[in-house]
Amino acid sequence: MKDQVIVITGASEGIGAALAKHVSRLGALPVLAARREAALNQVAKECLGALIIAGDLTVRANVEAVAKAALAQHRRIDVWVNNVGRGISRPVSELTDEDLQQMLDANVKSALYGMQAVLPHFKSRGQGHLINVSSVLGRVPYVAVRSAYSASKHFLNALTASLRLELALSHPHIHVSTVSPGVVATGFGLNALHGGVDSRALPRAQSADDVARVIAETIATPKADVYTRREYQQQVMEYFGATDMGALEREWVKPR
Ligand SMILES: NC(=O)c1ccc[n+]([C@@H]2O[C@H](COP(=O)([O-])OP(=O)(O)OC[C@H]3O[C@@H](n4cnc5c(N)ncnc54)[C@H](OP(=O)(O)O)[C@@H]3O)[C@@H](O)[C@H]2O)c1
């Protein structure tokens, strides 16, 4: 990890901020991007040698500017973590075109722009590591009101795996990873489109520090597909292996 240049999008709070501080403690040089400059500055205070770039990362030019600034400062990027993301609290029956657009912008386009911005550099070096932060909801739609968020993370997972396939033979030293957390104790719930419950109040929420540790382990030992808790993979396998998915889904929504 020492001296690795690690770009982290969505680094002004939550998982991205925790990851920035964690990798900085391990000797990496984090490059922090998000919209709120003041919040980025606060995070950077705890990250030695951090570079910050403020901008809306649903805009392609702003994501390209992050890659440019990182390369201008460090001459290389070792790892790029697409961590920007936003939830939604609205069921399928009520989704608007605008809701869909916002979910695609925050959870798919931002990551796609990140992948495309850093790939030419990774290809020229013949190495690099791209990590897309997804969600267990990108595999199993456990929560009805997360509807288009869940769908957007499914979309992201498909793009991530497709990129891995694209590079597998031509660039075997460029790693592409999906990291899927479950509920994490951050402002995610409150920041969701149309509001919602505070993720920090949910039972068994994982800490952002714990998720950061798993992402750092993925950087140290690249793997294609990672869950931030072992049991999540088991749950995904149970869902897709079920002979009656509907029965499982009814269990989730049963009043307790
Ligand atoms: N928390 C959970 O329960 C949970 C569970 C599974 C997966 N995840 C995923 O984990 C990732 C991080 O989530 P989190 O829990 O840390 O959420 P969070 O606390 O709400 O933080 C989101 C981060 O993304 C940034 N961001 C949002 N929209 C942006 C935009 N348009 N341009 C630039 N930056 C933007 C925010 O910064 P600014 O506001 O400063 O722009 C913030 O730094 C997301 O991809 C999320 O889907 C979270």
The ligand as an SDF file (V2000), in Angstrom:
LIG
                    3D

 48 52  0  0  0  0  0  0  0  0999 V2000
  -24.3540    2.9460    3.5020 N   0  0  0  0  0  0  0  0  0  0  0  0
  -24.8990    1.8390    3.0570 C   0  0  0  0  0  0  0  0  0  0  0  0
  -25.7850    1.2440    3.7150 O   0  0  0  0  0  0  0  0  0  0  0  0
  -24.4170    1.2310    1.7640 C   0  0  0  0  0  0  0  0  0  0  0  0
  -24.7330   -0.1000    1.5220 C   0  0  0  0  0  0  0  0  0  0  0  0
  -24.3000   -0.7030    0.3390 C   0  0  0  0  0  0  0  0  0  0  0  0
  -23.5860    0.0420   -0.5760 C   0  0  0  0  0  0  0  0  0  0  0  0
  -23.2970    1.3500   -0.3330 N   0  0  0  0  0  0  0  0  0  0  0  0
  -22.5550    2.0930   -1.3630 C   0  0  0  0  0  0  0  0  0  0  0  0
  -21.3820    2.6150   -0.8000 O   0  0  0  0  0  0  0  0  0  0  0  0
  -21.0160    3.8050   -1.4870 C   0  0  0  0  0  0  0  0  0  0  0  0
  -20.7610    4.9010   -0.4810 C   0  0  0  0  0  0  0  0  0  0  0  0
  -21.9520    5.1100    0.2620 O   0  0  0  0  0  0  0  0  0  0  0  0
  -21.9730    5.7910    1.7030 P   0  0  0  0  0  0  0  0  0  0  0  0
  -22.7360    4.9150    2.5850 O   0  0  0  0  0  0  0  0  0  0  0  0
  -20.6330    6.2410    2.0890 O   0  0  0  0  0  0  0  0  0  0  0  0
  -22.8930    7.0540    1.3430 O   0  0  0  0  0  0  0  0  0  0  0  0
  -22.8500    8.5700    1.8320 P   0  0  0  0  0  0  0  0  0  0  0  0
  -22.4220    8.6360    3.2700 O   0  0  0  0  0  0  0  0  0  0  0  0
  -24.1490    9.1630    1.4390 O   0  0  0  0  0  0  0  0  0  0  0  0
  -21.6690    9.2090    0.9640 O   0  0  0  0  0  0  0  0  0  0  0  0
  -21.8140    9.3790   -0.4130 C   0  0  0  0  0  0  0  0  0  0  0  0
  -20.5810   10.0530   -0.9750 C   0  0  0  0  0  0  0  0  0  0  0  0
  -20.7550   10.2170   -2.3750 O   0  0  0  0  0  0  0  0  0  0  0  0
  -20.5560   11.5940   -2.7060 C   0  0  0  0  0  0  0  0  0  0  0  0
  -21.4160   11.9360   -3.8260 N   0  0  0  0  0  0  0  0  0  0  0  0
  -22.7420   11.7160   -3.9630 C   0  0  0  0  0  0  0  0  0  0  0  0
  -23.1810   12.1910   -5.1260 N   0  0  0  0  0  0  0  0  0  0  0  0
  -22.1080   12.7550   -5.7460 C   0  0  0  0  0  0  0  0  0  0  0  0
  -21.9140   13.4320   -6.9650 C   0  0  0  0  0  0  0  0  0  0  0  0
  -22.9390   13.6730   -7.8200 N   0  0  0  0  0  0  0  0  0  0  0  0
  -20.6770   13.8700   -7.2900 N   0  0  0  0  0  0  0  0  0  0  0  0
  -19.6300   13.6510   -6.4400 C   0  0  0  0  0  0  0  0  0  0  0  0
  -19.7540   13.0120   -5.2700 N   0  0  0  0  0  0  0  0  0  0  0  0
  -20.9780   12.5810   -4.9220 C   0  0  0  0  0  0  0  0  0  0  0  0
  -20.9050   12.3670   -1.4350 C   0  0  0  0  0  0  0  0  0  0  0  0
  -20.1910   13.5760   -1.3700 O   0  0  0  0  0  0  0  0  0  0  0  0
  -20.7570   15.0370   -1.7170 P   0  0  0  0  0  0  0  0  0  0  0  0
  -22.1160   15.1390   -1.1310 O   0  0  0  0  0  0  0  0  0  0  0  0
  -19.7440   15.9370   -1.0760 O   0  0  0  0  0  0  0  0  0  0  0  0
  -20.7360   15.1250   -3.2000 O   0  0  0  0  0  0  0  0  0  0  0  0
  -20.3440   11.4260   -0.3750 C   0  0  0  0  0  0  0  0  0  0  0  0
  -18.9670   11.6440   -0.2030 O   0  0  0  0  0  0  0  0  0  0  0  0
  -22.1440    4.1050   -2.4620 C   0  0  0  0  0  0  0  0  0  0  0  0
  -21.8110    3.6520   -3.7430 O   0  0  0  0  0  0  0  0  0  0  0  0
  -23.3030    3.2880   -1.9120 C   0  0  0  0  0  0  0  0  0  0  0  0
  -24.2230    2.9400   -2.9080 O   0  0  0  0  0  0  0  0  0  0  0  0
  -23.6920    1.9710    0.8290 C   0  0  0  0  0  0  0  0  0  0  0  0
  1  2  1  0
  2  3  2  0
  2  4  1  0
  4  5  1  0
  4 48  2  0
  5  6  2  0
  6  7  1  0
  7  8  2  0
  8  9  1  0
  8 48  1  0
  9 10  1  0
  9 46  1  0
 10 11  1  0
 11 12  1  0
 11 44  1  0
 12 13  1  0
 13 14  1  0
 14 15  2  0
 14 16  1  0
 14 17  1  0
 17 18  1  0
 18 19  2  0
 18 20  1  0
 18 21  1  0
 21 22  1  0
 22 23  1  0
 23 24  1  0
 23 42  1  0
 24 25  1  0
 25 26  1  0
 25 36  1  0
 26 27  1  0
 26 35  1  0
 27 28  2  0
 28 29  1  0
 29 30  1  0
 29 35  2  0
 30 31  1  0
 30 32  2  0
 32 33  1  0
 33 34  2  0
 34 35  1  0
 36 37  1  0
 36 42  1  0
 37 38  1  0
 38 39  2  0
 38 40  1  0
 38 41  1  0
 42 43  1  0
 44 45  1  0
 44 46  1  0
 46 47  1  0
M  CHG  2   8   1  16  -1
M  END
$$$$
